[in-house]
Amino acid sequence: MTASLEEFRKLDIRVGRITRAASFPEARKPAIRLWVAFGGDLGEKQSSAQITRHYAPEDLVGRQVLAVVNFAPRQIGPMMSEVLVLGVPDAEGEVVLVAPDLDVPEGGRLY
């Protein structure tokens, strides 16, 4: 299956900075609850990420990540996940976060 450029443009993928992170024991699978600041009108959004293999909450604050910001919110345990933080699998299938190489302004859109 191929996607058109117009289909790709429907996804709003932005860079944000993790402002807070906490263990999320209420999730079905081990996860970390994230608060990500996107700046501008987007502000701060929450997400849950199954990233416990490579990351500890205290190591995530200040990191930049890429996230889809225009999916419908999704209930995950007691929280509403507002964005989908993006990652790719390592050799064992564990999530590695996707982020820009250099520090960039929050809210920048992927193109």
C-alpha positions, 0 to 999 in steps of 0.5 A, spaced: 500 500 500 502 506 498 500 513 501 499 520 498 503 526 500 496 529 502 494 523 506 501 524 510 499 531 511 493 529 515 498 527 520 500 533 525 507 530 527 510 535 532 516 536 536 515 537 544 519 537 550 517 532 556 516 536 562 514 531 567 514 523 567 512 518 572 511 511 573 504 509 570 502 502 574 495 503 572 497 501 565 496 494 563 503 493 560 509 497 564 508 504 561 511 511 563 506 517 564 508 523 560 507 530 560 509 533 553 510 541 552 509 543 544 508 550 545 503 555 542 496 553 542 498 546 543 500 547 550 502 541 554 499 534 553 499 527 556 501 521 553 502 514 556 508 510 553 511 503 553 518 505 554 520 502 560 525 498 557 530 503 555 528 509 559 526 511 567 522 517 568 527 521 571 531 521 565 526 523 560 525 530 563 527 535 558 528 530 552 525 532 546 520 527 542 516 527 536 508 525 537 502 525 533 498 531 536 491 530 532 489 523 533 483 523 538 484 522 545 484 515 548 483 513 555 488 509 558 487 507 565 485 513 569 488 518 564 486 520 557 492 520 552 492 526 548 498 525 543 501 519 541 509 519 542 513 516 536 518 510 537 521 505 533 523 498 535 530 496 537 533 489 535 528 485 541 522 489 539 522 494 545 521 502 544 526 507 542 523 514 542 524 518 536 527 525 537 530 530 533 538 530 532 539 537 535 535 541 539 529 545 536 523 549 538 517 546 541 511 545 536 515 544 530 512 540 525 515 534 521 515 535 514 
